[in-house]
Amino acid sequence: MTTDAEHFSPLGRGWRWLNRFGLLVPLGIGAVLVAIIAITFVSPRYQSPSVVNVGAAEDYAVLEPVYFEEQGFWLVHLPDGEFVALYNRDPASGCGLPYGFGFEHLGVTGWFRDACSGSTYDLTGACFGGPCNVGLNRLNVLMVDGEIIVDPADGPHGAFRSDNGDPVNPPQ
């Protein structure tokens, strides 16, 4: 027979499991946290995309874009000797940007054209048609000992649309 004190005790018959397992719950949580911390120190650290050496400047013809599929950018050699690397995604729609060698817009051929929305960009990435409001995002391009180095991290964003400029396209 139980006494009144045992009957009303929180550690009475129905609560004994809490007494047994009460200590195991915090110990289990602690073990999981220790495992997560250990995995964090053992796993390789995140590395931002590395720079890409795309070769010598003289290997690229002026105004003929070259696509680097693995890295997802277009490299264009401009007439003034500058190189631009354009990200292969439309800033608004996120769709891919094929280069249309034969696509005609504003009376000239050779444009980047968004496959989803129809936004149209010249070889510098400037917007000249469709619903786009800004130009293509660029990647940083460096010249080191005659070699072109493209850094995919944090390039400049595309300029706002201006319909007053002259497009840069291949010779017609």
C-alpha positions as CSV (number, residue, x, y, z in Angstrom):
1,M,0.0,0.0,0.0
2,T,1.3,3.4,-0.9
3,T,1.3,6.3,1.4
4,D,-0.1,9.7,0.6
5,A,3.4,11.2,0.3
6,E,4.4,8.6,-2.4
7,H,1.1,9.0,-4.2
8,F,1.5,12.7,-4.7
9,S,5.3,12.8,-5.3
10,P,6.3,13.8,-8.8
11,L,8.9,11.1,-8.7
12,G,6.3,8.5,-7.8
13,R,5.4,5.5,-9.9
14,G,4.4,7.3,-13.1
15,W,7.4,9.6,-13.2
16,R,10.3,7.2,-12.6
17,W,11.2,7.2,-16.4
18,L,11.9,10.9,-16.2
19,N,14.3,10.4,-13.4
20,R,16.1,7.6,-15.4
21,F,16.1,9.4,-18.7
22,G,16.2,13.0,-17.6
23,L,20.0,13.0,-17.5
24,L,20.3,11.2,-20.9
25,V,18.5,13.9,-22.9
26,P,20.9,16.7,-22.1
27,L,23.9,14.3,-22.5
28,G,22.5,13.2,-25.9
29,I,22.1,16.8,-27.1
30,G,25.6,17.5,-25.9
31,A,27.0,14.5,-27.9
32,V,25.2,15.7,-31.0
33,L,26.7,19.2,-30.7
34,V,30.2,17.8,-30.1
35,A,29.8,15.7,-33.3
36,I,28.6,18.7,-35.3
37,I,31.6,20.7,-34.1
38,A,34.0,17.9,-34.9
39,I,32.5,17.5,-38.4
40,T,32.9,21.3,-39.0
41,F,36.7,21.1,-38.2
42,V,37.3,17.9,-40.2
43,S,35.3,18.8,-43.4
44,P,37.0,20.9,-46.1
45,R,36.4,24.6,-45.9
46,Y,34.3,26.5,-48.5
47,Q,36.4,28.1,-51.2
48,S,35.1,30.7,-53.5
49,P,35.4,30.0,-57.2
50,S,39.0,30.3,-58.2
51,V,40.3,32.6,-61.0
52,V,40.5,31.2,-64.5
53,N,43.4,31.7,-66.8
54,V,41.8,31.8,-70.3
55,G,45.0,32.2,-72.3
56,A,47.0,34.9,-74.2
57,A,45.3,38.0,-75.4
58,E,46.4,37.5,-79.0
59,D,44.5,34.2,-79.1
60,Y,41.2,36.1,-79.2
61,A,39.8,37.8,-82.3
62,V,38.2,41.2,-81.8
63,L,34.4,41.2,-81.4
64,E,34.1,37.4,-81.6
65,P,32.6,36.2,-78.2
66,V,34.0,32.9,-76.8
67,Y,31.9,30.9,-74.4
68,F,33.4,29.2,-71.4
69,E,30.7,26.6,-70.5
70,E,32.2,25.2,-67.3
71,Q,32.6,28.6,-65.8
72,G,29.4,30.1,-67.4
73,F,30.7,33.3,-69.0
74,W,31.3,34.9,-72.3
75,L,34.7,36.6,-73.1
76,V,34.7,39.4,-75.6
77,H,37.8,41.2,-77.0
78,L,36.7,44.8,-77.7
79,P,38.1,47.0,-80.4
80,D,40.0,49.2,-77.9
81,G,41.9,46.2,-76.7
82,E,39.9,45.7,-73.5
83,F,38.4,42.4,-72.6
84,V,35.0,41.9,-70.9
85,A,33.7,38.7,-69.3
86,L,29.9,38.6,-69.2
87,Y,28.0,36.3,-66.9
88,N,25.8,33.9,-69.0
89,R,22.6,34.7,-67.2
90,D,20.0,37.5,-67.7
91,P,20.0,39.6,-64.5
92,A,16.2,39.7,-64.4
93,S,15.0,36.3,-65.7
94,G,18.0,34.2,-64.8
95,C,17.8,32.4,-68.1
96,G,20.8,31.6,-70.3
97,L,22.1,34.0,-72.9
98,P,23.1,32.4,-76.2
99,Y,24.9,34.5,-78.7
100,G,23.0,34.9,-82.0
101,F,25.6,35.3,-84.7
102,G,22.8,35.8,-87.3
103,F,20.2,37.4,-85.0
104,E,19.3,40.8,-86.4
105,H,18.2,43.7,-84.2
106,L,18.3,47.5,-84.9
107,G,19.5,46.6,-88.4
108,V,22.7,44.8,-87.3
109,T,23.5,41.2,-86.4
110,G,25.4,39.6,-83.5
111,W,23.6,40.0,-80.2
112,F,23.2,38.2,-76.9
113,R,19.5,37.3,-76.5
114,D,17.7,36.1,-73.4
115,A,16.0,32.8,-74.3
116,C,13.1,33.5,-71.9
117,S,12.2,37.2,-72.1
118,G,13.8,38.3,-75.4
119,S,16.0,40.9,-73.7
120,T,18.8,41.8,-76.2
121,Y,22.4,42.8,-75.3
122,D,25.4,44.0,-77.4
123,L,28.9,42.7,-77.0
124,T,29.7,44.9,-74.1
125,G,26.6,43.6,-72.2
126,A,24.6,46.8,-72.6
127,C,20.8,46.3,-73.0
128,F,19.3,47.4,-76.3
129,G,16.0,45.6,-76.6
130,G,13.3,43.8,-74.7
131,P,12.2,44.2,-71.1
132,C,15.7,44.5,-69.6
133,N,16.4,47.5,-67.4
134,V,20.1,46.8,-66.8
135,G,23.0,45.4,-68.7
136,L,24.7,42.0,-68.1
137,N,26.7,41.5,-65.0
138,R,30.4,41.4,-65.6
139,L,33.2,39.3,-64.1
140,N,36.6,40.9,-63.2
141,V,39.2,40.6,-65.9
142,L,42.9,41.1,-65.2
143,M,45.9,41.1,-67.6
144,V,48.9,39.4,-66.1
145,D,52.0,39.1,-68.3
146,G,49.9,39.0,-71.5
147,E,47.6,36.3,-70.0
148,I,43.9,37.0,-69.4
149,I,42.7,36.1,-65.9
150,V,39.0,36.0,-65.2
151,D,37.9,36.3,-61.6
152,P,34.3,35.1,-61.2
153,A,33.9,36.7,-57.7
154,D,32.0,40.0,-57.4
155,G,32.3,41.6,-60.8
156,P,30.6,44.9,-61.5
157,H,26.8,44.8,-62.1
158,G,25.4,45.8,-65.5
159,A,24.8,49.5,-66.2
160,F,21.3,50.9,-66.3
161,R,19.6,50.8,-69.7
162,S,20.3,53.7,-72.0
163,D,18.7,53.7,-75.5
164,N,20.8,56.6,-76.7
165,G,24.1,54.7,-77.0
166,D,25.6,52.9,-80.0
167,P,25.7,49.2,-79.8
168,V,29.0,47.3,-80.1
169,N,28.5,44.5,-82.6
170,P,30.7,42.5,-85.1
171,P,31.5,44.2,-88.4
172,Q,28.6,43.8,-90.8
